[in-house]
Amino acid sequence: MSTFDASTLIYVIQIVIGGLLVGIGVHFVPVGGAPAAMAQATGVGTGTVQLATGSGLTGLISAGLMMSVTDNILLIVLSGAVGAMIMMDVTMIVGNWVYIYGVGVPPVAAKVDYDPITKDPQPPYISPGTVGHGVPTVSFVSGTIGGLMGGAGGSLIYYALMNINGVSGLSAFFAIGIFVVNAVIASYNIQGTIEGFHDPKFKRIPRAVKACFIATLIIGIFAVLIHGGA
Amino acid sequence: MDMVSMGLLAAMGALATIAGASEDLESDVGSQSNPNSQVQLAAQVGHTHRIYNKAISGEPPSNALYAALAAVVASVLMSDAYGMNAFFSIAVGALVAAIFNGILSMTSYMGRNASQARFNQYIYLDVLRSHTTTIMAHAYITAFCVVTISYIMTATWLPIQHPFPLPVIAFTWGIALGAIGSSTGDVHYGAEREFQQYPFGAGLNAANSGDIVTKAEAGLRSSIDNAWFCAKFGGPVTGLAFGLIVFLDNWRTTIFDPATQGWYAIGTGVLIVVLLNVYNRILEVRSKKRYGPYPEYVGDIKV
């Protein structure tokens, strides 16, 4: 007969924090969805869930490698965060290469008149009939933060699950599942496109926090029970 | 750090570069991912075409499927029960993934074009015959490279000992690769190649949606023409992106042993991130200076 002890509670809390980090982190990732693939909207030309998951899972690979040699939670979580940031930044840089050299458009944000970080004017560089294109500085910095939070969240979930069962493959797969659930919830909240933290849609975060909290709490409890905790 | 680890890391970077390029070209020949929205729209706004039209799913899930499938087959063949050589196991695994890709591509093309019969969009059997094999060939290369990278990271007789099993790590790299291909190379296909009749240097005006180029230099444009064009820029830079990610991410933990120098590995990663942020700013400033504001712009905010 299993018992519900304090360590189980800590694992559930870690999973919930990880899920919330993922849910909030997705709001930072600048994605323009299908329009961005035609240089019609600011951001990376792919879906929110796709890019966030791609970067988060790259971080998971780094975190998994780190966890095989150490138990230090800070090292593991930061390792995942850095891996995700590298993936996100390289993707945004190469995306900008394609926009600048392949399509011939400068990176520009459409939701603000002046870039909040560099104070550069934006509207003169928006090509007619579009709502911006490419990844300007403010979106790039926002994307980096998104990568950090997504990578850290995914790694924290993996860390909690690994402490319960010690089987890396199973933990990784559950972590991927919990990651994607939160990414999808956040993606519904921003309706497919967001430019970064300067976008008005970013203010919808409290709603996502509530939804992600409930979803991750339920999944977290089941994940811990399935994995042999309690 | 030893020479073997560094050599393996270089091999992983090279394999990732090839995988990235072939993944992007596979999606360009098949017109998967986001630019597919325009191909789908084209017939509806009166432009019937001979472009291959498959949107099996977003690129990350489909590539994760192919990579995981190839890795599962490869690990079964490599297991003690069959004891096949790793190289041939991965080759057979990639073949199975390519066959799955072919089945999904064909049903996707036929289903999508059949549903557009009311817009006079035909199903071209010659397109199906010539393009499906091209798509499968690219998918084979992608799956082979991704599983080989995963194998290098997990094989017990090699220095890098990643704890994830081979199929899980191949799945993960498959998701990442699909996300990169969808984010970078596809923009070259969607924003430039599909709309080449409009002047270079502007995004697609929303009013022109669906007006894709359907005629080629001679005859009608096919998706293999599109892959020819994207192979000049979109494909290689996608390869460079995935190669850089696989290389930089593993380089940190190769030069610094994660067991004893974990903080150095993280510090190096943070430094790389800072440098990339600075580089993006340089890119932005240079591009705005080179291209200048749009002449049609009428607004109060001055440059």
Interface residues (C-beta under 8 A of the other chain):
Chain A: G33 A34 P35 A36 A37 M38 A39 Q40 V44 G45 T46 G47 V49 Q50 L51 T53 G54 S55 L57 T58 L60 I61 S62 G64 L65 M66 M67 S68 V69 T70 N72 L75 L78 S79 V82 G83 M85 I86 M87 D89 V90 T91 M92 I93 V94 G95 N96 W97 V98 Y99 I100 Y101 G102 V103 G104 V105 P106 P107 V108 D113 Y114 T118 D120 P121 Q122 P123 P124 Y125 I126 S127 P128 G129 T130 H133 G134 V135 P136 T137 F140 V141 T144 S168 G169 A172 F173 I176
Chain B: S33 N34 P35 S37 Q38 G58 E59 P60 Q161 H162 P163 F164 P165 V168 I169 F171 T172 W173 I175 A176 G178 A179 I180 S182 S183 T184 G185 D186 V187 H188 G190 A191 E192 E194 F195 F200 G201 A202 G203 L204 N205 A206 A207 N208 S209 F233 G234 V237 T238 L240 A241 L244 I245 L248 D249 R252 T253 P258 A259 G262 W263 A265 I266 G269 V270 I272 V273 L276 N277 Y279 N280 R281 L283 E284 S287 K288 Y291 P293 Y294 E296 Y297 G299 I301 K302 V303
